[in-house]
């Protein structure tokens, strides 16, 4: 998979949380963001919330729970 660096403006608390995690966890967060953005790009013009809800619904239908997601993001 080809990757590219982008710059996003986020609030200070989120930026701090991102900087405090390991490189591996940053990579996982990048993968999640990539999935959300690709889903958003493929969807009909809609709000970001609608797109995120759809991604969440699909993930849950495939068995992903908040606990599993947290566990994946905490794995080292």
C-alpha positions in Angstrom: 0.0 0.0 0.0 1.3 3.4 -1.0 1.2 6.0 1.8 1.5 9.8 1.8 1.9 12.3 4.6 -0.8 14.9 5.2 -1.4 17.7 7.7 -4.6 17.9 9.7 -5.7 20.6 12.1 -7.0 19.0 15.3 -7.5 20.3 18.8 -4.6 20.4 21.3 -5.9 17.6 23.5 -6.2 15.2 20.5 -2.7 16.2 19.2 -1.2 15.5 22.6 -2.9 12.1 22.9 -1.6 11.3 19.4 2.0 12.3 20.3 1.9 10.2 23.4 1.2 6.9 21.8 3.8 4.6 20.3 4.7 4.6 16.6 2.9 1.4 16.1 -0.3 2.9 17.6 0.1 6.0 15.5 0.2 3.7 12.4 -3.0 2.0 13.5 -4.7 5.3 14.0 -3.5 6.3 10.5 -5.1 3.1 9.1 -8.4 3.9 10.8 -8.4 7.5 9.5 -7.6 6.1 6.0 -10.6 3.8 6.1 -12.9 6.6 7.3 -11.6 9.0 4.5 -11.9 6.4 1.8 -15.4 5.5 2.9 -16.3 9.2 2.9 -14.8 9.7 -0.6 -16.9 6.8 -1.9 -20.1 7.9 -0.4 -22.7 10.2 -1.9 -22.4 13.7 -0.7 -23.2 13.4 3.0 -22.1 14.7 6.3 -19.0 13.3 7.9 -21.1 12.1 10.8 -23.2 10.0 8.5 -20.1 8.5 6.9 -18.6 7.7 10.3 -21.8 6.2 11.5 -21.8 3.9 8.4 -18.2 2.8 9.0 -19.1 2.1 12.6 -22.2 0.2 11.7 -20.2 -2.0 9.2 -17.4 -2.6 11.7 -20.0 -3.6 14.4 -21.8 -5.9 11.9 -18.4 -7.6 11.3 -18.0 -8.2 15.1 -15.9 -5.1 16.0 -16.9 -3.9 19.5 -15.6 -0.8 21.3 -13.6 -3.1 23.6 -12.0 -5.0 20.7 -11.1 -1.7 19.0 -9.5 -0.4 22.2 -7.6 -3.7 22.6 -6.3 -3.5 19.0 -5.2 0.1 19.5 -3.4 -0.8 22.7 -1.6 -3.8 21.3 2.1 -3.3 21.0 
